Amino acid sequence: MGIYRTPYERFGRLSYEMWRAARVVIDTGIHRYGRSRGKAITYLADHRAFTS
């Protein structure tokens, strides 16, 4: 489709896909396994593309 033309656009797409994948893990952990909100926040902080 040619939507992502530059490396920066591709990086943005991949970063968003990483965020979505982490959300699936977090949501499953919270709702199925009863994990805490704190663990979810820590997991997301450890698995994101940007540090700030």
C-alpha positions as semicolon CSV with decimal commas, in nm:
position;residue;x (nm);y (nm);z (nm)
1;M;0,000;0,000;0,000
2;G;0,300;0,232;0,042
3;I;0,171;0,396;0,357
4;Y;0,506;0,390;0,541
5;R;0,769;0,541;0,316
6;T;1,051;0,650;0,548
7;P;1,239;0,454;0,813
8;Y;1,089;0,684;1,078
9;E;0,736;0,597;0,967
10;R;0,821;0,226;0,973
11;F;0,972;0,261;1,320
12;G;0,654;0,431;1,438
13;R;0,444;0,147;1,303
14;L;0,661;-0,115;1,470
15;S;0,657;0,078;1,798
16;Y;0,278;0,086;1,789
17;E;0,266;-0,287;1,715
18;M;0,493;-0,354;2,014
19;W;0,263;-0,146;2,234
20;R;-0,043;-0,338;2,114
21;A;0,126;-0,674;2,175
22;A;0,224;-0,567;2,526
23;R;-0,135;-0,461;2,592
24;V;-0,258;-0,809;2,497
25;V;-0,015;-0,963;2,745
26;I;-0,112;-0,712;3,015
27;D;-0,486;-0,746;2,964
28;T;-0,463;-1,125;2,969
29;G;-0,248;-1,117;3,281
30;I;-0,488;-0,891;3,466
31;H;-0,815;-1,054;3,364
32;R;-0,717;-1,420;3,345
33;Y;-0,435;-1,451;3,597
34;G;-0,524;-1,174;3,842
35;R;-0,196;-0,987;3,812
36;S;-0,172;-0,650;3,980
37;R;-0,182;-0,306;3,820
38;G;0,174;-0,251;3,939
39;K;0,298;-0,557;3,752
40;A;0,119;-0,436;3,440
41;I;0,284;-0,095;3,462
42;T;0,625;-0,252;3,515
43;Y;0,576;-0,488;3,221
44;L;0,475;-0,204;2,989
45;A;0,768;0,010;3,103
46;D;1,007;-0,277;3,031
47;H;0,860;-0,354;2,687
48;R;0,822;-0,021;2,512
49;A;1,025;0,137;2,238
50;F;1,083;0,473;2,404
51;T;1,220;0,542;2,751
52;S;1,036;0,868;2,812
